[in-house]
Amino acid sequence: MLRAVGLCKSYPGGRQVLSAASLDLPAGETLAVVGPSGCGKSTLLYLLCGLAAPDAGQVLLDGHTVSGPSPQISIILQDYGLLPWKTVLANVALGLKIAGMPRRERNTRAAQQLKALGLGGREADFPGQLSGGEQQRVAIARAFACEPKVMLMDEPFSSLDAITREKLQETLLAAWTERRVPFLLVTHSVEEAVFLGRRIVLLAGSPARVRASFDNPVFATPGARVSREAFELAAAVRAAMAEAHDAPPCESSCATC
């Protein structure tokens, strides 16, 4: 389980971004985090993976404090994070190389991940030869190759066209169904949150904290994308977002908020 307890974070200059933000991502589950632009969703993600340290509170993975980047937590960024001078295979194998895995073993595992995500035969290509959707699949393959305990994703499909985005959402859901690696997805799209999150959390306010949480009764069910229940859940999430937007800012300090 990945757990955030009372996270507080301020930018240089003193502006507080997060105040007492807490959430849980249980084993085998998925969590979607939504909220307005600039509310601190990406900052929360960096705290969860150890790329940034909180001013207060803590992040725990299976009861152990996350104090820095860990191979047990993979993160997929908006720009995919691929190295343009390395082949697709080398990009997927990069984390395994850093971990010290022998070349033959890491290349075999990387090739298996690429094949599983429909990119078999593209191992020798470079990222610039791939479409945006293909590059994102390479990023997902790299994350899976490290066999993490948790995957974190920061708006992974935001730059893609609608059809490619939906196909990759389905690819990610199919991969989760097979492997059950828990993931947390930060997204601006309420529909994407409803499709990919077994639970949806609203982060909002200034400073931001968790304002609402929703269980998703249609997660991973046939026809979920166009079901009445999905539309009703999306409407409830939007209503909570509107209510949070109209709420007065929190004036308490991090220690007391």
Summary of the structure (lengths in Angstrom):
residues: 257
radius of gyration: 18.5
end to end distance: 25.2
largest distance: 57.5
contacts: 830
relative contact order: 0.18
helix: 38%
strand: 23%
